[in-house]
Structure formats: structure tokens, C-alpha cells
Amino acid sequence: MNDAAERKLALSHLWVAFIAFILACFMGEYQVLERSGLISALDSPSVYFASVSTHGVLMAFVLTFFFIMGFGYYIATTSLKQPVWNKPLAWGGFWLALVGVVMVAIPLLTGKASVLYTFYPPMVAHAAFYIGATLLVIGSWVWCAIMLVMFVQWKKRKSRKTCAFSHVCNRNECFAMAMDQCWCCLRGTLSIDSFVLGLDGYG
């Protein structure tokens, strides 16, 4: 097992999570100052709601997804004592999710997605917001698939052994993420995107 390669993959995910957390902290501080009224120059409803929406996305989606995936790779490789299955696919999932984050960030930072990270029409954001969220979800599904394949590989080699509790939790998280995110992906792709792009009469 190439420990350096596994470490780089895990740390890349964790760094994105940590950066998202730091940015969200600064936005939280801004929101407190803006609402306090202590600095009148900060009073801007449009900037405030853009900040609240971005803060929510960073904390609820970017931080959690990338931290779970990065920590999951570390748990899988250390508890199962085997390398990550299909590293090119794993990196592909990482970059797909990261592209999704960038697509989400652009409308958020330009004030075109101040919807408080919701998926409830008629409050809708720019289509890029939902497409980006969908890519982020699909990227996390790649991680889920890799985790499950690694468990199956381990089980074939160690059929009489009990899996480490840490990876049992990791595997269960895969199922939970995949099921929970189906709604986000389907809602964003089939419903809201078609509405925002004017492809149906939803309203």
C-alpha cells in the first residue's frame, strides 16, 4: 500500500473541509457584526443574505461532505489494511465535487443564490447553484461506491474475520449519505433546474 498516495487523497479532502470551515467562521462573524449595528458601513441586506446562504452551504454541505470523505478514506485504508480501490476514480470524484463547489460558489458570491441553501420553489437560485450541488452529491457517491467495493474486497480476503468497528461506521455512513442525497440530486436536477432554465411550467 502506498501510504503517501492514500495520505494525499485523504488530506486533499480534509483541506477543502477545513478551508470551508474557516471561511464560514469569518462569514459568521460578519453576520454578527452586521446584525449588531455597531458598524453602519456593514449594513447591506443583499450582502448579508448572500453571506448567510454561503455560510449555510459551506457548513452543511462542503465541510461535512469533504470531511466525511477524507476521514472515510483514512479509516478504510487503516482499518482494512488495503489501498484505496481505483485511485483515478477516487480523484475523479474529488475533482467532480470540487467543481460542484465552485459552481455553487459563483452564484452565491454574486448574489444570485441568496436562498439560504434551500430547495423550495418559488424561492429559487441561479441554475448553476443546483447543478453544482448535484455535482457535489455525485462526487460523494463516487466515494460511497469506493468504500463499499473496498469492504467487499476485504470480506473476500478475510471472510472469517469481523470487520473493525470504525469501518462498520464508515460503511453505514455510505448508505446514509447515498440515501439522504438522492432527494437533493433528484430535486435539483429534475425539478428545480428545469424550472430555472424554463424547461417546464413548474411554478
NORVENGI-V796816 format. One record per pair of residues at least 24 apart in sequence whose C-alpha atoms are under 7 Angstrom apart, sorted by the first residue. I is the first residue (numbers start at 0). GAP is how many residues later the second one is. If there is no record, write none. Layout:
I:GAP / I:GAP
//
This chain:
0:81 / 0:82 / 5:78 / 9:60 / 9:61 / 9:63 / 9:64 / 10:59 / 12:53 / 12:54 / 12:56 / 12:57 / 13:52 / 13:53 / 13:56 / 15:50 / 16:45 / 16:46 / 16:49 / 16:50 / 17:45 / 19:38 / 19:42 / 19:43 / 20:37 / 20:38 / 20:42 / 23:31 / 23:34 / 23:35 / 26:24 / 26:28 / 27:27 / 45:65 / 48:65 / 49:58 / 49:59 / 49:61 / 49:64 / 51:64 / 52:61 / 52:62 / 52:63 / 52:64 / 53:54 / 55:60 / 55:61 / 56:60 / 64:75 / 68:74 / 71:98 / 74:91 / 74:92 / 75:91 / 78:85 / 78:88 / 79:74 / 84:61 / 84:65 / 89:52 / 89:53 / 92:46 / 92:47 / 92:49 / 92:50 / 93:45 / 95:39 / 95:40 / 95:43 / 96:38 / 96:39 / 96:42 / 96:43 / 97:38 / 99:32 / 99:33 / 99:35 / 99:36 / 100:31 / 100:35 / 102:25 / 102:26 / 102:29 / 103:24 / 103:25 / 103:28 / 103:29 / 121:81 / 125:70 / 126:66 / 126:69 / 126:70 / 129:58 / 129:63 / 130:57 / 130:58 / 133:51 / 133:54 / 133:55 / 136:44 / 136:48 / 140:37 / 143:30 / 146:24
//
